[in-house]
Amino acid sequence: MIVGRKELLVKKKREISDLDCHVGYWMRFVSNHVTHAFKRKLEGKEVTVAEWALTRQMFDAGPTNPSHLAEQMGMTRGAISKLIDRLCDKGLVERTSLKTDRRFQTVALTPKGRRLVPALADLADSNDHEFFGHLSERQQSDIMFMLKDIVNRHGWKAIPVD
């Protein structure tokens, strides 16, 4: 049977998937709301999401060099350097250089920065509970398992900071 041009257009329109039938759509929908709520909570502490992620990494790392942090976070050295500059300006991070080689720097959280990280972690926990607290531990674990599997399959390394 020969199908006319009009019938093909109608058939094609029916074959176009709806926006909300995609897993990615729902992941982005949830992610946007969770991230924006967290961003607003952090603004009360005068810290960005990227600054929170970096200070959290630094909390466990102790004094380290910026290139190591860039590698850990999957960011460029330039991006890490800018974040470190902002955190230094806020008194949360300090840089030290070797007297013999000023190019080699170590960065570390200041005492103020070390005190702030647990408070920011509490905000992150609170934000998670706000959005996912209605789910059972098993459901939360299943979601995290599936998302980590996707991340691992794609080999993604960069910590999400946007």
N, CA and C atoms as an extended XYZ file, in Angstrom:
486
Properties=species:S:1:pos:R:3:atomname:S:1:resname:S:1:resid:I:1 pbc="F F F"
N         0.841       -1.177        0.000 N   MET     1
C         0.000        0.000        0.000 CA  MET     1
C         0.887        1.240        0.000 C   MET     1
N         0.573        2.159       -0.855 N   ILE     2
C         1.324        3.408       -0.950 CA  ILE     2
C         0.736        4.402        0.045 C   ILE     2
N         1.646        4.970        0.868 N   VAL     3
C         1.221        5.941        1.875 CA  VAL     3
C         1.516        7.323        1.340 C   VAL     3
N         0.523        8.195        1.427 N   GLY     4
C         0.692        9.559        0.955 CA  GLY     4
C         1.509       10.408        1.911 C   GLY     4
N         1.914       11.574        1.410 N   ARG     5
C         2.737       12.505        2.199 CA  ARG     5
C         2.038       12.909        3.495 C   ARG     5
N         0.772       13.176        3.442 N   LYS     6
C         0.014       13.603        4.619 CA  LYS     6
C        -0.009       12.483        5.670 C   LYS     6
N        -0.207       11.252        5.249 N   GLU     7
C        -0.238       10.117        6.176 CA  GLU     7
C         1.131        9.905        6.834 C   GLU     7
N         2.226       10.110        6.057 N   LEU     8
C         3.566        9.979        6.622 CA  LEU     8
C         3.812       11.024        7.698 C   LEU     8
N         3.378       12.264        7.469 N   LEU     9
C         3.548       13.320        8.463 CA  LEU     9
C         2.776       12.999        9.740 C   LEU     9
N         1.570       12.511        9.596 N   VAL    10
C         0.762       12.147       10.762 CA  VAL    10
C         1.435       11.001       11.506 C   VAL    10
N         1.935        9.998       10.765 N   LYS    11
C         2.600        8.859       11.389 CA  LYS    11
C         3.864        9.310       12.123 C   LYS    11
N         4.659       10.202       11.489 N   LYS    12
C         5.875       10.694       12.116 CA  LYS    12
C         5.560       11.439       13.404 C   LYS    12
N         4.511       12.248       13.406 N   LYS    13
C         4.138       12.994       14.603 CA  LYS    13
C         3.819       12.039       15.749 C   LYS    13
N         3.154       10.950       15.465 N   ARG    14
C         2.810        9.975       16.503 CA  ARG    14
C         4.037        9.239       17.019 C   ARG    14
N         5.101        9.148       16.200 N   GLU    15
C         6.308        8.439       16.604 CA  GLU    15
C         7.258        9.305       17.431 C   GLU    15
N         6.986       10.593       17.516 N   ILE    16
C         7.838       11.475       18.306 CA  ILE    16
C         7.490       11.284       19.782 C   ILE    16
N         8.493       10.931       20.544 N   SER    17
C         8.251       10.660       21.967 CA  SER    17
C         7.919       11.938       22.722 C   SER    17
N         7.118       11.779       23.747 N   ASP    18
C         6.794       12.897       24.612 CA  ASP    18
C         8.011       13.252       25.450 C   ASP    18
N         8.110       14.503       25.820 N   LEU    19
C         9.228       14.979       26.626 CA  LEU    19
C         9.344       14.199       27.930 C   LEU    19
N         8.222       13.969       28.581 N   ASP    20
C         8.248       13.353       29.910 CA  ASP    20
C         8.309       11.823       29.904 C   ASP    20
N         8.587       11.234       28.750 N   CYS    21
C         8.753        9.776       28.719 CA  CYS    21
C        10.231        9.380       28.757 C   CYS    21
N        11.101       10.366       28.990 N   HIS    22
C        12.539       10.118       29.040 CA  HIS    22
C        13.041       10.121       30.486 C   HIS    22
N        13.841        9.140       30.820 N   VAL    23
C        14.437        9.071       32.157 CA  VAL    23
C        15.254       10.336       32.424 C   VAL    23
N        16.004       10.765       31.425 N   GLY    24
C        16.825       11.961       31.582 CA  GLY    24
C        16.019       13.196       31.935 C   GLY    24
N        14.827       13.292       31.385 N   TYR    25
C        13.939       14.419       31.704 CA  TYR    25
C        13.632       14.434       33.195 C   TYR    25
N        13.256       13.290       33.739 N   TRP    26
C        12.891       13.218       35.157 CA  TRP    26
C        14.110       13.390       36.061 C   TRP    26
N        15.262       12.872       35.627 N   MET    27
C        16.484       13.066       36.407 CA  MET    27
C        16.834       14.547       36.472 C   MET    27
N        16.746       15.216       35.341 N   ARG    28
C        17.051       16.653       35.290 CA  ARG    28
C        16.035       17.451       36.105 C   ARG    28
N        14.769       17.065       36.027 N   PHE    29
C        13.707       17.732       36.767 CA  PHE    29
C        14.027       17.683       38.263 C   PHE    29
N        14.317       16.493       38.756 N   VAL    30
C        14.634       16.319       40.178 CA  VAL    30
C        15.946       17.028       40.507 C   VAL    30
N        16.967       16.812       39.699 N   SER    31
C        18.279       17.399       39.953 CA  SER    31
C        18.212       18.921       40.052 C   SER    31
N        17.488       19.540       39.136 N   ASN    32
C        17.377       21.004       39.169 CA  ASN    32
C        16.788       21.486       40.484 C   ASN    32
N        15.721       20.845       40.934 N   HIS    33
C        15.071       21.285       42.171 CA  HIS    33
C        15.946       21.020       43.394 C   HIS    33
N        16.570       19.868       43.446 N   VAL    34
C        17.445       19.532       44.571 CA  VAL    34
C        18.633       20.495       44.606 C   VAL    34
N        19.256       20.714       43.463 N   THR    35
C        20.430       21.571       43.385 CA  THR    35
C        20.101       23.022       43.715 C   THR    35
N        18.987       23.525       43.186 N   HIS    36
C        18.627       24.922       43.463 CA  HIS    36
C        18.299       25.135       44.937 C   HIS    36
N        17.650       24.187       45.550 N   ALA    37
C        17.352       24.305       46.980 CA  ALA    37
C        18.649       24.307       47.789 C   ALA    37
N        19.589       23.444       47.432 N   PHE    38
C        20.867       23.384       48.129 CA  PHE    38
C        21.646       24.676       47.923 C   PHE    38
N        21.619       25.179       46.706 N   LYS    39
C        22.307       26.432       46.395 CA  LYS    39
C        21.777       27.564       47.276 C   LYS    39
N        20.467       27.639       47.451 N   ARG    40
C        19.873       28.677       48.303 CA  ARG    40
C        20.315       28.507       49.759 C   ARG    40
N        20.385       27.280       50.223 N   LYS    41
C        20.839       27.026       51.596 CA  LYS    41
C        22.295       27.471       51.778 C   LYS    41
N        23.133       27.188       50.798 N   LEU    42
C        24.544       27.565       50.883 CA  LEU    42
C        24.733       29.078       50.815 C   LEU    42
N        23.866       29.755       50.073 N   GLU    43
C        23.975       31.211       49.969 CA  GLU    43
C        23.877       31.862       51.344 C   GLU    43
N        23.115       31.253       52.249 N   GLY    44
C        23.011       31.766       53.610 CA  GLY    44
C        24.339       31.694       54.352 C   GLY    44
N        25.224       30.828       53.905 N   LYS    45
C        26.572       30.693       54.493 CA  LYS    45
C        27.619       31.380       53.626 C   LYS    45
N        27.166       32.059       52.566 N   GLU    46
C        28.035       32.791       51.640 CA  GLU    46
C        29.056       31.892       50.958 C   GLU    46
N        28.573       30.707       50.545 N   VAL    47
C        29.411       29.723       49.855 CA  VAL    47
C        28.643       29.209       48.645 C   VAL    47
N        29.350       28.971       47.545 N   THR    48
C        28.719       28.397       46.357 CA  THR    48
C        28.793       26.874       46.422 C   THR    48
N        28.064       26.214       45.528 N   VAL    49
C        28.115       24.749       45.460 CA  VAL    49
C        29.534       24.291       45.131 C   VAL    49
N        30.188       24.963       44.208 N   ALA    50
C        31.563       24.595       43.840 CA  ALA    50
C        32.511       24.773       45.023 C   ALA    50
N        32.341       25.854       45.776 N   GLU    51
C        33.189       26.083       46.942 CA  GLU    51
C        32.941       25.025       48.016 C   GLU    51
N        31.677       24.634       48.180 N   TRP    52
C        31.343       23.571       49.133 CA  TRP    52
C        32.035       22.268       48.728 C   TRP    52
N        31.941       21.918       47.458 N   ALA    53
C        32.540       20.668       46.995 CA  ALA    53
C        34.054       20.681       47.226 C   ALA    53
N        34.691       21.802       46.943 N   LEU    54
C        36.138       21.891       47.125 CA  LEU    54
C        36.510       21.847       48.607 C   LEU    54
N        35.803       22.579       49.446 N   THR    55
C        36.139       22.554       50.875 CA  THR    55
C        35.911       21.166       51.459 C   THR    55
N        34.899       20.473       50.964 N   ARG    56
C        34.644       19.112       51.462 CA  ARG    56
C        35.787       18.181       51.073 C   ARG    56
N        36.292       18.321       49.844 N   GLN    57
C        37.439       17.526       49.408 CA  GLN    57
C        38.669       17.858       50.253 C   GLN    57
N        38.864       19.141       50.513 N   MET    58
C        40.034       19.584       51.262 CA  MET    58
C        39.960       19.145       52.721 C   MET    58
N        38.768       19.019       53.257 N   PHE    59
C        38.582       18.609       54.645 CA  PHE    59
C        39.229       17.252       54.892 C   PHE    59
N        39.024       16.326       53.961 N   ASP    60
C        39.609       14.987       54.094 CA  ASP    60
C        41.067       14.937       53.641 C   ASP    60
N        41.405       15.756       52.655 N   ALA    61
C        42.747       15.685       52.055 CA  ALA    61
C        43.825       16.273       52.954 C   ALA    61
N        43.474       17.249       53.761 N   GLY    62
C        44.495       17.964       54.517 CA  GLY    62
C        45.312       18.826       53.566 C   GLY    62
N        46.434       19.370       54.021 N   PRO    63
C        47.245       20.208       53.128 CA  PRO    63
C        47.641       19.430       51.872 C   PRO    63
N        47.414       20.043       50.733 N   THR    64
C        47.703       19.385       49.454 CA  THR    64
C        47.979       20.453       48.406 C   THR    64
N        48.376       20.019       47.230 N   ASN    65
C        48.625       21.013       46.182 CA  ASN    65
C        47.389       21.134       45.275 C   ASN    65
N        47.210       22.308       44.685 N   PRO    66
C        46.038       22.555       43.849 CA  PRO    66
C        45.894       21.583       42.677 C   PRO    66
N        47.010       21.156       42.090 N   SER    67
C        46.906       20.240       40.947 CA  SER    67
C        46.331       18.892       41.375 C   SER    67
N        46.647       18.463       42.581 N   HIS    68
C        46.065       17.214       43.102 CA  HIS    68
C        44.550       17.371       43.277 C   HIS    68
N        44.114       18.499       43.793 N   LEU    69
C        42.681       18.760       43.955 CA  LEU    69
C        41.982       18.811       42.593 C   LEU    69
N        42.632       19.455       41.628 N   ALA    70
C        42.049       19.534       40.281 CA  ALA    70
C        41.848       18.142       39.709 C   ALA    70
N        42.841       17.286       39.886 N   GLU    71
C        42.745       15.912       39.390 CA  GLU    71
C        41.627       15.149       40.101 C   GLU    71
N        41.562       15.266       41.420 N   GLN    72
C        40.531       14.579       42.199 CA  GLN    72
C        39.130       14.992       41.787 C   GLN    72
N        38.964       16.286       41.500 N   MET    73
C        37.638       16.818       41.222 CA  MET    73
C        37.294       16.822       39.736 C   MET    73
N        38.270       16.466       38.889 N   GLY    74
C        38.009       16.462       37.457 CA  GLY    74
C        37.845       17.865       36.895 C   GLY    74
N        38.600       18.799       37.451 N   MET    75
C        38.529       20.193       37.012 CA  MET    75
C        39.888       20.621       36.480 C   MET    75
N        39.903       21.731       35.778 N   THR    76
C        41.181       22.259       35.299 CA  THR    76
C        41.902       22.941       36.455 C   THR    76
N        43.216       23.081       36.295 N   ARG    77
C        43.998       23.781       37.316 CA  ARG    77
C        43.554       25.234       37.436 C   ARG    77
N        43.190       25.822       36.309 N   GLY    78
C        42.723       27.214       36.320 CA  GLY    78
C        41.433       27.373       37.111 C   GLY    78
N        40.502       26.439       36.914 N   ALA    79
C        39.229       26.509       37.642 CA  ALA    79
C        39.452       26.321       39.139 C   ALA    79
N        40.311       25.370       39.502 N   ILE    80
C        40.613       25.139       40.922 CA  ILE    80
C        41.290       26.364       41.506 C   ILE    80
N        42.197       26.945       40.755 N   SER    81
C        42.918       28.122       41.231 CA  SER    81
C        41.957       29.274       41.532 C   SER    81
N        40.979       29.478       40.658 N   LYS    82
C        39.991       30.539       40.881 CA  LYS    82
C        39.150       30.264       42.122 C   LYS    82
N        38.757       28.998       42.298 N   LEU    83
C        37.995       28.637       43.501 CA  LEU    83
C        38.836       28.868       44.757 C   LEU    83
N        40.080       28.457       44.703 N   ILE    84
C        40.968       28.642       45.852 CA  ILE    84
C        41.132       30.124       46.161 C   ILE    84
N        41.293       30.952       45.123 N   ASP    85
C        41.405       32.400       45.327 CA  ASP    85
C        40.177       32.940       46.075 C   ASP    85
N        38.989       32.516       45.639 N   ARG    86
C        37.748       32.984       46.288 CA  ARG    86
C        37.695       32.531       47.742 C   ARG    86
N        38.095       31.274       47.982 N   LEU    87
C        38.062       30.746       49.347 CA  LEU    87
C        39.119       31.424       50.226 C   LEU    87
N        40.256       31.795       49.640 N   CYS    88
C        41.269       32.551       50.387 CA  CYS    88
C        40.718       33.923       50.773 C   CYS    88
N        40.042       34.563       49.813 N   ASP    89
C        39.452       35.877       50.082 CA  ASP    89
C        38.414       35.821       51.203 C   ASP    89
N        37.760       34.675       51.349 N   LYS    90
C        36.749       34.498       52.399 CA  LYS    90
C        37.360       34.026       53.713 C   LYS    90
N        38.654       33.783       53.711 N   GLY    91
C        39.341       33.346       54.924 CA  GLY    91
C        39.119       31.880       55.253 C   GLY    91
N        38.723       31.096       54.252 N   LEU    92
C        38.438       29.670       54.475 CA  LEU    92
C        39.601       28.767       54.085 C   LEU    92
N        40.495       29.271       53.244 N   VAL    93
C        41.638       28.503       52.742 CA  VAL    93
C        42.869       29.398       52.796 C   VAL    93
N        44.013       28.772       53.019 N   GLU    94
C        45.273       29.511       52.965 CA  GLU    94
C        46.250       28.771       52.058 C   GLU    94
N        47.087       29.551       51.389 N   ARG    95
C        48.135       29.006       50.517 CA  ARG    95
C        49.486       29.190       51.190 C   ARG    95
N        50.340       28.224       50.971 N   THR    96
C        51.735       28.380       51.390 CA  THR    96
C        52.607       27.945       50.225 C   THR    96
N        53.727       28.610       50.095 N   SER    97
C        54.684       28.285       49.026 CA  SER    97
C        56.005       27.891       49.649 C   SER    97
N        56.744       27.058       48.929 N   LEU    98
C        58.098       26.725       49.359 CA  LEU    98
C        58.985       27.950       49.138 C   LEU    98
N        59.830       28.232       50.089 N   LYS    99
C        60.742       29.373       49.932 CA  LYS    99
C        61.706       29.136       48.775 C   LYS    99
N        62.059       27.875       48.542 N   THR   100
C        63.015       27.552       47.483 CA  THR   100
C        62.364       27.500       46.100 C   THR   100
N        61.062       27.281       46.039 N   ASP   101
C        60.359       27.198       44.740 CA  ASP   101
C        58.940       27.718       44.926 C   ASP   101
N        58.726       28.993       44.614 N   ARG   102
C        57.431       29.641       44.838 CA  ARG   102
C        56.329       29.075       43.932 C   ARG   102
N        56.731       28.312       42.909 N   ARG   103
C        55.725       27.708       42.032 CA  ARG   103
C        55.002       26.567       42.720 C   ARG   103
N        55.655       25.925       43.686 N   PHE   104
C        55.045       24.810       44.395 CA  PHE   104
C        54.240       25.356       45.570 C   PHE   104
N        52.928       25.157       45.507 N   GLN   105
C        52.047       25.660       46.550 CA  GLN   105
C        51.316       24.523       47.237 C   GLN   105
N        51.017       24.767       48.485 N   THR   106
C        50.155       23.876       49.250 CA  THR   106
C        48.974       24.709       49.707 C   THR   106
N        47.799       24.109       49.656 N   VAL   107
C        46.602       24.788       50.154 CA  VAL   107
C        45.997       23.939       51.263 C   VAL   107
N        45.386       24.625       52.209 N   ALA   108
C        44.744       23.936       53.329 CA  ALA   108
C        43.604       24.796       53.846 C   ALA   108
N        42.645       24.157       54.459 N   LEU   109
C        41.567       24.890       55.111 CA  LEU   109
C        42.130       25.627       56.317 C   LEU   109
N        41.630       26.828       56.534 N   THR   110
C        41.957       27.555       57.752 CA  THR   110
C        41.103       26.968       58.877 C   THR   110
N        41.375       27.326       60.117 N   PRO   111
C        40.492       26.869       61.200 CA  PRO   111
C        39.027       27.258       60.954 C   PRO   111
N        38.812       28.453       60.423 N   LYS   112
C        37.451       28.888       60.078 CA  LYS   112
C        36.839       27.958       59.028 C   LYS   112
N        37.625       27.588       58.025 N   GLY   113
C        37.158       26.673       56.985 CA  GLY   113
C        36.853       25.294       57.536 C   GLY   113
N        37.699       24.796       58.423 N   ARG   114
C        37.487       23.462       59.035 CA  ARG   114
C        36.228       23.455       59.893 C   ARG   114
N        35.912       24.568       60.541 N   ARG   115
C        34.685       24.643       61.338 CA  ARG   115
C        33.446       24.732       60.450 C   ARG   115
N        33.596       25.350       59.278 N   LEU   116
C        32.450       25.552       58.387 CA  LEU   116
C        32.013       24.266       57.682 C   LEU   116
N        32.951       23.415       57.315 N   VAL   117
C        32.631       22.219       56.523 CA  VAL   117
C        31.565       21.337       57.181 C   VAL   117
N        31.661       21.013       58.477 N   PRO   118
C        30.593       20.198       59.077 CA  PRO   118
C        29.220       20.872       59.025 C   PRO   118
N        29.185       22.184       59.168 N   ALA   119
C        27.907       22.895       59.074 CA  ALA   119
C        27.336       22.799       57.661 C   ALA   119
N        28.210       22.890       56.661 N   LEU   120
C        27.766       22.761       55.271 CA  LEU   120
C        27.320       21.329       54.980 C   LEU   120
N        28.016       20.361       55.562 N   ALA   121
C        27.619       18.953       55.395 CA  ALA   121
C        26.233       18.729       55.994 C   ALA   121
N        25.943       19.393       57.126 N   ASP   122
C        24.608       19.303       57.721 CA  ASP   122
C        23.550       19.856       56.767 C   ASP   122
N        23.888       20.945       56.081 N   LEU   123
C        22.949       21.504       55.088 CA  LEU   123
C        22.720       20.519       53.942 C   LEU   123
N        23.788       19.870       53.493 N   ALA   124
C        23.666       18.879       52.419 CA  ALA   124
C        22.796       17.710       52.882 C   ALA   124
N        23.011       17.259       54.121 N   ASP   125
C        22.199       16.165       54.668 CA  ASP   125
C        20.735       16.581       54.774 C   ASP   125
N        20.518       17.788       55.247 N   SER   126
C        19.155       18.314       55.389 CA  SER   126
C        18.468       18.416       54.023 C   SER   126
N        19.209       18.876       53.043 N   ASN   127
C        18.648       19.004       51.695 CA  ASN   127
C        18.276       17.628       51.139 C   ASN   127
N        19.159       16.655       51.322 N   ASP   128
C        18.856       15.288       50.881 CA  ASP   128
C        17.597       14.766       51.579 C   ASP   128
N        17.523       14.999       52.885 N   HIS   129
C        16.359       14.509       53.639 CA  HIS   129
C        15.071       15.178       53.155 C   HIS   129
N        15.166       16.468       52.859 N   GLU   130
C        14.001       17.207       52.363 CA  GLU   130
C        13.434       16.585       51.090 C   GLU   130
N        14.310       16.158       50.207 N   PHE   131
C        13.860       15.645       48.915 CA  PHE   131
C        13.708       14.128       48.872 C   PHE   131
N        14.488       13.425       49.672 N   PHE   132
C        14.495       11.967       49.568 CA  PHE   132
C        14.120       11.255       50.865 C   PHE   132
N        13.837       12.023       51.900 N   GLY   133
C        13.527       11.446       53.204 CA  GLY   133
C        12.272       10.586       53.223 C   GLY   133
N        11.370       10.811       52.282 N   HIS   134
C        10.143       10.011       52.219 CA  HIS   134
C        10.394        8.616       51.653 C   HIS   134
N        11.564        8.427       51.050 N   LEU   135
C        11.908        7.127       50.491 CA  LEU   135
C        12.538        6.252       51.574 C   LEU   135
N        12.330        4.966       51.467 N   SER   136
C        12.966        4.047       52.415 CA  SER   136
C        14.470        4.043       52.163 C   SER   136
N        15.218        3.543       53.148 N   GLU   137
C        16.670        3.426       52.975 CA  GLU   137
C        16.985        2.554       51.765 C   GLU   137
N        16.212        1.511       51.579 N   ARG   138
C        16.417        0.609       50.439 CA  ARG   138
C        16.202        1.349       49.117 C   ARG   138
N        15.147        2.159       49.033 N   GLN   139
C        14.881        2.903       47.803 CA  GLN   139
C        16.013        3.902       47.522 C   GLN   139
N        16.460        4.591       48.567 N   GLN   140
C        17.565        5.538       48.391 CA  GLN   140
C        18.822        4.806       47.934 C   GLN   140
N        19.083        3.668       48.543 N   SER   141
C        20.245        2.867       48.176 CA  SER   141
C        20.146        2.387       46.728 C   SER   141
N        18.965        1.969       46.321 N   ASP   142
C        18.759        1.508       44.938 CA  ASP   142
C        18.999        2.637       43.940 C   ASP   142
N        18.475        3.822       44.243 N   ILE   143
C        18.680        4.968       43.346 CA  ILE   143
C        20.170        5.283       43.242 C   ILE   143
N        20.847        5.331       44.382 N   MET   144
C        22.282        5.636       44.360 CA  MET   144
C        23.061        4.572       43.603 C   MET   144
N        22.700        3.315       43.778 N   PHE   145
C        23.367        2.230       43.062 CA  PHE   145
C        23.206        2.412       41.548 C   PHE   145
N        21.990        2.699       41.115 N   MET   146
C        21.739        2.867       39.677 CA  MET   146
C        22.499        4.070       39.120 C   MET   146
N        22.482        5.185       39.844 N   LEU   147
C        23.173        6.379       39.366 CA  LEU   147
C        24.692        6.170       39.340 C   LEU   147
N        25.229        5.526       40.369 N   LYS   148
C        26.667        5.234       40.386 CA  LYS   148
C        27.044        4.291       39.248 C   LYS   148
N        26.156        3.359       38.929 N   ASP   149
C        26.413        2.445       37.818 CA  ASP   149
C        26.505        3.218       36.507 C   ASP   149
N        25.618        4.169       36.309 N   ILE   150
C        25.640        4.998       35.096 CA  ILE   150
C        26.947        5.785       35.040 C   ILE   150
N        27.331        6.391       36.163 N   VAL   151
C        28.569        7.168       36.227 CA  VAL   151
C        29.765        6.277       35.889 C   VAL   151
N        29.826        5.100       36.505 N   ASN   152
C        30.952        4.185       36.261 CA  ASN   152
C        30.995        3.698       34.823 C   ASN   152
N        29.853        3.377       34.249 N   ARG   153
C        29.814        2.888       32.862 CA  ARG   153
C        30.332        3.932       31.876 C   ARG   153
N        30.121        5.205       32.211 N   HIS   154
C        30.571        6.273       31.318 CA  HIS   154
C        31.961        6.793       31.685 C   HIS   154
N        32.480        6.328       32.816 N   GLY   155
C        33.813        6.747       33.224 CA  GLY   155
C        33.896        8.206       33.646 C   GLY   155
N        32.797        8.748       34.110 N   TRP   156
C        32.788       10.152       34.518 CA  TRP   156
C        33.554       10.318       35.819 C   TRP   156
N        34.355       11.362       35.891 N   LYS   157
C        35.186       11.617       37.073 CA  LYS   157
C        34.898       12.969       37.719 C   LYS   157
N        34.518       13.945       36.912 N   ALA   158
C        34.361       15.311       37.428 CA  ALA   158
C        33.239       15.364       38.461 C   ALA   158
N        33.546       15.991       39.581 N   ILE   159
C        32.533       16.179       40.619 CA  ILE   159
C        31.589       17.268       40.146 C   ILE   159
N        30.269       17.014       40.204 N   PRO   160
C        29.318       18.033       39.726 CA  PRO   160
C        29.290       19.240       40.658 C   PRO   160
N        29.570       20.410       40.110 N   VAL   161
C        29.578       21.628       40.919 CA  VAL   161
C        28.684       22.706       40.350 C   VAL   161
N        28.060       22.476       39.222 N   ASP   162
C        27.167       23.483       38.616 CA  ASP   162
C        25.737       23.221       38.984 C   ASP   162
